[in-house]
């Protein structure tokens, strides 16, 4: 935390130290530092004791192994559907009408402009 610019007193009761050790094991130091930085940025008064973070939210941090939703790729395209009729690059499908005329249409599953896809 000192390397992140957060200098606080670590003087606390033995039970608090046990809580800290459990949080480090469960959530990890990086999550604790991120929480402390976010909290410090919005604090109205200077934070002087590490117990402020302990009681203010460290105990509620999720386990480090918890899956974090992956952001959509920078291109804004949803993931490719993998359908054999779908072109991975253009995200279109070749269709044939009743008269045998072929044309391209947007893939309803993975084309970015498709209205039927789930958000």
C-alpha positions as CSV (number, residue, x, y, z in Angstrom):
1,X,0.0,0.0,0.0
2,X,2.9,2.3,0.7
3,X,4.1,1.8,-2.9
4,X,0.6,2.9,-4.1
5,X,0.9,6.1,-2.1
6,X,-1.3,5.0,0.9
7,X,0.5,5.6,4.2
8,X,-1.5,4.5,7.2
9,X,-0.9,3.2,10.6
10,X,-1.1,-0.6,10.9
11,X,-1.5,-0.5,14.7
12,X,-4.4,-2.8,15.4
13,X,-5.8,-5.6,17.6
14,X,-4.7,-9.2,17.1
15,X,-8.2,-10.1,15.8
16,X,-7.9,-7.5,13.1
17,X,-4.6,-9.0,12.0
18,X,-6.2,-12.4,11.7
19,X,-8.9,-10.8,9.5
20,X,-6.3,-9.1,7.3
21,X,-4.5,-12.4,6.8
22,X,-7.7,-14.1,5.8
23,X,-8.6,-11.4,3.3
24,X,-5.1,-11.5,1.8
25,X,-5.6,-15.3,1.3
26,X,-9.2,-14.9,-0.1
27,X,-9.1,-11.7,-2.2
28,X,-5.4,-11.0,-2.6
29,X,-3.2,-7.9,-2.0
30,X,-4.0,-6.3,-5.4
31,X,-7.7,-6.2,-4.7
32,X,-7.1,-4.8,-1.3
33,X,-4.8,-2.0,-2.7
34,X,-7.3,-1.2,-5.5
35,X,-10.1,-0.9,-2.9
36,X,-7.9,1.3,-0.8
37,X,-7.0,3.6,-3.7
38,X,-10.7,3.9,-4.7
39,X,-11.7,4.6,-1.1
40,X,-8.9,7.2,-0.6
41,X,-9.9,9.0,-3.8
42,X,-13.5,9.6,-2.5
43,X,-12.7,10.1,1.2
44,X,-13.7,13.4,2.7
45,X,-11.0,13.3,5.3
46,X,-7.5,11.9,5.4
47,X,-7.4,8.1,6.2
48,X,-4.9,7.4,9.0
49,X,-5.5,3.8,10.0
50,X,-5.6,0.6,8.0
51,X,-8.6,-0.5,10.1
52,X,-10.6,2.1,8.2
53,X,-10.3,-0.1,5.0
54,X,-10.8,-3.3,7.0
55,X,-14.1,-2.2,8.4
56,X,-15.1,-0.1,5.3
57,X,-15.0,-2.9,2.8
58,X,-12.0,-5.3,2.7
59,X,-14.1,-7.9,4.5
60,X,-16.6,-7.8,1.7
61,X,-14.1,-8.3,-1.2
62,X,-14.9,-11.2,-3.4
63,X,-12.5,-14.2,-3.7
64,X,-9.7,-13.7,-6.2
65,X,-10.8,-16.8,-8.1
66,X,-14.2,-15.3,-8.8
67,X,-14.7,-15.0,-12.5
68,X,-14.8,-11.5,-13.8
69,X,-17.0,-10.9,-16.9
70,X,-14.7,-10.3,-19.9
71,X,-15.3,-7.1,-21.8
72,X,-16.4,-7.2,-25.4
73,X,-13.5,-6.9,-27.8
74,X,-12.5,-3.4,-28.9
75,X,-14.0,-4.0,-32.3
76,X,-17.5,-4.0,-30.7
77,X,-18.3,-7.3,-32.5
78,X,-20.0,-10.0,-30.5
79,X,-18.2,-13.4,-30.5
80,X,-18.3,-15.4,-33.7
81,X,-21.2,-17.9,-33.6
82,X,-19.3,-20.7,-35.4
83,X,-22.2,-21.7,-37.6
84,X,-20.9,-23.4,-40.7
85,X,-23.0,-21.1,-42.9
86,X,-21.7,-17.9,-41.3
87,X,-18.6,-16.1,-42.7
88,X,-16.3,-15.2,-39.7
89,X,-15.1,-12.0,-41.3
90,X,-18.3,-10.5,-42.7
91,X,-20.6,-12.2,-40.2
92,X,-23.1,-12.9,-43.1
93,X,-24.8,-16.0,-44.3
94,X,-25.5,-17.0,-47.9
95,X,-29.2,-17.9,-48.3
96,X,-31.2,-19.2,-51.2
97,X,-34.8,-18.2,-51.8
98,X,-37.6,-20.3,-53.3
99,X,-36.5,-19.4,-56.9
100,X,-32.9,-20.5,-56.3
101,X,-31.5,-17.0,-56.1
102,X,-28.7,-16.7,-53.6
103,X,-28.0,-13.6,-51.5
104,X,-26.2,-12.6,-48.3
105,X,-27.9,-11.6,-45.1
106,X,-26.6,-10.6,-41.7
107,X,-26.0,-13.5,-39.3
108,X,-28.8,-13.3,-36.8
109,X,-26.5,-14.7,-34.1
110,X,-23.3,-12.8,-34.4
111,X,-23.5,-9.8,-36.8
112,X,-23.0,-6.6,-34.8
113,X,-26.0,-4.9,-36.4
114,X,-28.3,-7.9,-36.0
115,X,-31.4,-7.0,-34.0
116,X,-32.2,-10.6,-32.9
117,X,-29.0,-11.2,-30.9
118,X,-28.9,-11.2,-27.2
119,X,-27.2,-8.3,-25.4
